[in-house]
């Protein structure tokens, strides 16, 4: 059982979306500037996990 209201859940999703954007921007800039490709795996993991979390939360709060 969730203790979040629909408005709170939407706010959390928006915050997470912004967080993901910032995280991805820093990860994308870093490997190419430093010629360090170790962050590429992290980027792909974030892209795989994040949409799934949004889908699950979206279904839960319909």
C-alpha positions, -999 to 999 in steps of 0.1 A, spaced: 0 0 0 14 34 -10 13 64 13 19 88 -16 -10 107 -31 -12 109 -69 1 145 -69 31 135 -47 39 105 -70 38 128 -101 61 152 -83 85 124 -75 85 112 -111 93 148 -123 121 150 -98 135 117 -109 132 127 -146 152 158 -138 177 138 -118 182 113 -146 187 141 -171 214 157 -150 231 124 -143 231 114 -179 244 148 -190 274 145 -167 280 109 -176 278 116 -213 302 146 -211 327 128 -189 337 98 -210 342 117 -242 361 146 -226 384 123 -206 385 95 -232 372 73 -204 345 48 -215 339 32 -182 307 52 -177 291 39 -209 279 8 -190 263 30 -163 245 50 -189 230 19 -205 219 6 -172 202 39 -163 184 39 -196 171 4 -190 160 8 -154 145 42 -155 117 37 -180 107 5 -163 104 24 -129 83 51 -146 61 24 -162 55 6 -129 47 38 -110 25 50 -138 5 18 -137 2 19 -99 -12 54 -98 -37 52 -127 
